[in-house]
């Protein structure tokens, strides 16, 4: 979700409608040859088909929690199969990774952001942290997003779902992830190279941490800095459970979607979420009830404002906008 100075907008949005589950492999015969803006390791030399198409499954009240992380590949038991899942993204483990073997899942939900999705994926693959899996969920894009995403196979996992909105797409990515720590990266944002490494440290130091957030620097469509930082000041790190129980939801400033890392333990307790609304609102408001919040002093992500943002770019005072 994107928001600024009290305004909110989602990286993708759409009405929720029932869909029929279907399985197929997208075979893209004409892959984009446009050069990437950001050079990234693990770009796919083998462009074998690896995008799975999947319709949205209506959540059931008794739906089980997502599976726990395992270091080895795990067979699918839901009748689906992701071809060419990333092995390159599971890079060799250095000494620091051996000391902390946690896998980090970066989930990118994309809807018609062909102009930016390649840069977002490249930033996820270029992390200094050695154990990262990147999962891209294309939320039924109608532009050339799939061609751009295909250029990164097999270094990433990619799943296409019928259009259902930000929360539904992120939930699908979470269901498929294996990481102990998760980051939901907006398709038009850019992770700084050491973002994952910085955000992982508090989880290692304190098992009670459920959320780590850092600052976001604002950039324009072309990636140029606009001299702004979001938010103006993050709250102090701490355990806010007692205050939340005493006073209700707290007006704590927070980083938006891309500027947060979440513990899998916390996400398993709150998913599935309602598909109406914004992912940030639910996760931010509920987090203080589940554990410790850590705020970093550093910038971890570049937050892009480009005029076509599905919420921020269309701030019109209409009845629907007021309802949203």
DATA-V176620 format. One record per residue. N is the residue number from 1. RES is the residue in one letter. D_FIRST is the distance of its C-alpha to the first C-alpha in Angstrom with 2 decimals. Layout:
# DATA-V176620
n: [N:N]
res: [RES:RES]
d_first: [D_FIRST:D_FIRST]
This chain:
# DATA-V176620
n: [1:2:3:4:5:6:7:8:9:10:11:12:13:14:15:16:17:18:19:20:21:22:23:24:25:26:27:28:29:30:31:32:33:34:35:36:37:38:39:40:41:42:43:44:45:46:47:48:49:50:51:52:53:54:55:56:57:58:59:60:61:62:63:64:65:66:67:68:69:70:71:72:73:74:75:76:77:78:79:80:81:82:83:84:85:86:87:88:89:90:91:92:93:94:95:96:97:98:99:100:101:102:103:104:105:106:107:108:109:110:111:112:113:114:115:116:117:118:119:120:121:122:123:124:125:126:127:128:129:130:131:132:133:134:135:136:137:138:139:140:141:142:143:144:145:146:147:148:149:150:151:152:153:154:155:156:157:158:159:160:161:162:163:164:165:166:167:168:169:170:171:172:173:174:175:176:177:178:179:180:181:182:183:184:185:186:187:188:189:190:191:192:193:194:195:196:197:198:199:200:201:202:203:204:205:206:207:208:209:210:211:212:213:214:215:216:217:218:219:220:221:222:223:224:225:226:227:228:229:230:231:232:233:234:235:236:237:238:239:240:241:242:243:244:245:246:247:248:249:250:251:252:253:254:255:256:257:258:259:260:261:262:263:264:265:266:267:268:269:270:271:272:273:274:275:276:277:278:279:280:281:282:283:284:285:286:287:288:289:290:291:292:293:294:295:296:297:298:299:300:301:302:303:304:305:306:307:308:309:310:311:312:313:314:315:316:317:318:319:320:321:322:323:324]
res: [X:X:X:X:X:X:X:X:X:X:X:X:X:X:X:X:X:X:X:X:X:X:X:X:X:X:X:X:X:X:X:X:X:X:X:X:X:X:X:X:X:X:X:X:X:X:X:X:X:X:X:X:X:X:X:X:X:X:X:X:X:X:X:X:X:X:X:X:X:X:X:X:X:X:X:X:X:X:X:X:X:X:X:X:X:X:X:X:X:X:X:X:X:X:X:X:X:X:X:X:X:X:X:X:X:X:X:X:X:X:X:X:X:X:X:X:X:X:X:X:X:X:X:X:X:X:X:X:X:X:X:X:X:X:X:X:X:X:X:X:X:X:X:X:X:X:X:X:X:X:X:X:X:X:X:X:X:X:X:X:X:X:X:X:X:X:X:X:X:X:X:X:X:X:X:X:X:X:X:X:X:X:X:X:X:X:X:X:X:X:X:X:X:X:X:X:X:X:X:X:X:X:X:X:X:X:X:X:X:X:X:X:X:X:X:X:X:X:X:X:X:X:X:X:X:X:X:X:X:X:X:X:X:X:X:X:X:X:X:X:X:X:X:X:X:X:X:X:X:X:X:X:X:X:X:X:X:X:X:X:X:X:X:X:X:X:X:X:X:X:X:X:X:X:X:X:X:X:X:X:X:X:X:X:X:X:X:X:X:X:X:X:X:X:X:X:X:X:X:X:X:X:X:X:X:X:X:X:X:X:X:X:X:X:X:X:X:X:X:X:X:X:X:X]
d_first: [0.00:3.75:6.62:10.27:13.53:12.48:10.41:6.93:5.43:3.81:5.12:7.88:9.52:13.17:15.93:17.08:20.56:23.06:23.64:26.56:26.32:27.88:28.49:29.21:28.83:27.53:30.23:29.14:32.36:31.09:28.66:27.30:29.49:27.39:27.37:24.26:23.18:22.91:25.73:24.74:27.06:27.51:27.02:28.59:32.23:32.71:30.63:31.76:29.70:27.03:24.27:24.49:23.71:22.86:22.43:20.42:22.53:22.41:21.87:25.11:25.68:27.57:25.36:26.05:23.69:22.59:25.43:26.15:25.93:29.04:30.03:31.87:30.73:30.67:32.01:29.85:31.21:29.06:30.88:28.34:28.72:26.53:28.81:28.88:26.40:25.95:28.98:28.51:25.28:27.39:29.34:32.53:32.22:33.56:35.14:31.99:30.41:33.68:33.49:29.95:29.54:25.96:23.92:20.27:18.03:15.22:13.23:11.63:10.31:11.55:12.32:14.81:13.82:17.38:17.66:15.22:15.03:18.42:17.64:14.64:17.06:19.86:18.18:17.59:21.24:22.61:21.93:25.04:24.55:26.94:25.43:22.15:21.27:18.64:17.47:15.89:15.04:15.50:14.35:17.53:17.19:20.10:20.30:21.84:18.91:21.16:23.88:21.78:20.44:24.07:25.26:23.87:25.73:27.15:25.26:22.15:21.73:20.29:19.95:19.46:18.61:19.15:16.21:14.57:10.82:7.84:9.48:12.84:12.31:11.03:13.95:16.30:15.53:16.10:19.26:20.60:19.91:22.75:21.38:22.10:19.02:15.62:12.70:9.55:9.32:7.11:10.09:10.48:10.53:13.82:15.00:18.20:21.20:21.87:18.39:19.09:22.62:21.74:19.19:21.73:24.58:23.74:23.43:26.87:28.38:27.42:26.95:25.57:22.29:19.23:16.50:16.79:14.57:15.43:15.03:13.06:15.26:14.25:15.72:16.55:16.82:19.81:18.50:20.55:19.76:19.28:20.63:17.74:16.19:13.18:14.03:17.68:18.90:17.62:19.69:22.69:22.60:24.23:24.61:23.43:24.62:27.75:26.18:23.50:26.31:28.44:26.17:23.23:19.53:19.53:17.83:16.87:14.78:12.12:10.20:6.45:5.46:8.16:10.53:11.51:14.24:15.30:18.79:19.63:21.90:19.20:16.96:20.18:20.84:17.71:17.08:17.40:14.78:14.92:13.26:12.61:9.73:6.32:6.69:6.28:8.91:11.25:11.38:11.69:14.18:16.22:16.55:19.31:21.40:21.62:22.52:22.38:19.47:20.08:18.95:20.00:21.61:20.49:17.73:16.15:13.64:13.60:10.57:11.46:11.97:14.11:14.68:13.49:9.77:9.41:8.53:9.53:12.39:13.93:14.32:17.47:19.03:19.82:20.58:17.64:15.25:17.06:16.80:13.01]
